[in-house]
Amino acid sequence: MNTRAARAKAIGRIHQLLAGVAVPHRFQIEPGGLQRLGGDRAIAYWFEGETEKAKTLGNVMVTQQIHIRAFWRIPATDDVRLRTAVELEIWDTTRGIQEAIHGDSELDGAVTRLDFGLAQRGIEPVLVGTGVEAIDVFTLDLPLYLQELEAEGITP
C-alpha cells in the first residue's frame, strides 16, 4: 500500500465487501464514519491510524487499522422475539463481515495480508441529523489490521 492507488484500491474493496454483507439486512454504508442514520442500521468505516512499524534492511513494514463500526437502532419494544432477532443479527453481522473480508485477505492485491482484532459490542447514544436528536444504538466495533510488508522503501 505504498501508493495512493493501492490505498484507494484497498478502501474500495473494503467498501465493496461490506456492501455485500449489508444487502440482506438493509444497512447503509458510510465511509469516513457515521454521517447519518437514515434507517435502523448502518455500517461505517474509517482509517484509524498505524498500529505497528518495523524496519528491515530495505523496507518499513507497517500495520494500519481500519475501524469498522455497525449501528442498530435499539428497538423500542418489549417484544422478546424482536429483540432476540436484533441480537442474532448483530452476531450474524460480526461473522458476515469477518468472513467476507477474510475471503479476500489481500484485498485484491492491495495489501500483503490482513487480520481482525476482537469484535466489541456496545450501547451508546449517537447524534443523528443536524445534531438535535440523540438516539441510543447498539454498536459493533471491528478493528481491521492491514499489513504491508513493503510499505516504505529505505534508501541505503
Secondary structure, 3 states (H helix, E strand, C coil): CCCHHHHHHHHHHHHHHHHHHHHHHCCEEEECCCCCCCCCEEEEEEEEEEEEEEECCCEEEEEEEEEEEEEEECCCCCCHHHHHHHHHHHHHHHHHHHHHHHCCCCCCCCCCEEEECCCEEEEEEEEECCCCEEEEEEEEEEEEEEEEEEEEECCC
